[in-house]
Amino acid sequence: GYMTSRTVREASGLLSLTSTLYLRLRKDDRDASFHCAAHYSLPEGRHDRLDSPTFHLTLH
């Protein structure tokens, strides 16, 4: 699979990030859990991370 990202600087000066994951799932992925994570830089060389709740995909 692969991922695309788009960053937009809003009028407020803040950045908005949109990412899309393209992944071909298999039957083995039926019980897998997924989550999104954003890693970002802060002033003074610090870094932080924001994680989404985990989610499951319904496979038919």
C-alpha positions in Angstrom: 0.0 0.0 0.0 0.9 3.7 0.0 -0.1 6.9 1.7 -0.7 10.4 0.3 -0.5 13.6 2.5 -1.7 17.1 2.0 -0.8 20.1 4.2 -2.6 23.4 4.1 -1.7 26.6 5.9 -4.9 28.0 7.2 -5.7 31.8 7.4 -5.0 31.5 11.2 -1.4 30.4 10.4 -2.1 26.8 11.7 -1.4 23.8 9.5 -4.1 21.2 8.6 -2.9 17.8 7.5 -4.9 15.3 5.5 -3.5 11.8 4.9 -5.1 8.9 2.9 -3.9 5.3 3.2 -4.4 3.1 0.2 -4.1 -0.5 1.2 -5.3 -3.7 -0.5 -6.7 -5.8 2.4 -6.7 -9.6 2.5 -8.9 -12.1 4.4 -6.0 -12.4 6.9 -6.6 -8.7 7.8 -10.2 -9.4 9.0 -9.4 -9.2 12.7 -6.7 -6.5 12.4 -7.0 -3.2 14.2 -5.8 0.1 12.7 -5.1 3.6 14.0 -3.7 6.9 12.7 -0.8 8.7 14.3 0.5 12.2 13.7 4.1 13.0 14.7 4.9 16.7 14.8 7.6 19.1 15.9 7.2 21.7 18.6 9.4 24.8 19.5 12.7 24.2 21.1 13.4 20.9 19.3 10.6 19.0 21.1 8.3 16.5 19.4 4.9 15.1 20.1 2.5 12.5 18.8 -1.3 12.4 18.5 -3.0 8.9 18.1 -6.5 8.2 17.0 -8.6 5.5 18.7 -8.1 2.1 17.1 -10.7 0.9 14.6 -11.6 -2.2 12.6 -12.6 -2.5 9.0 -15.5 -4.7 7.8 -14.3 -7.1 5.1 -16.9 -8.9 2.9 
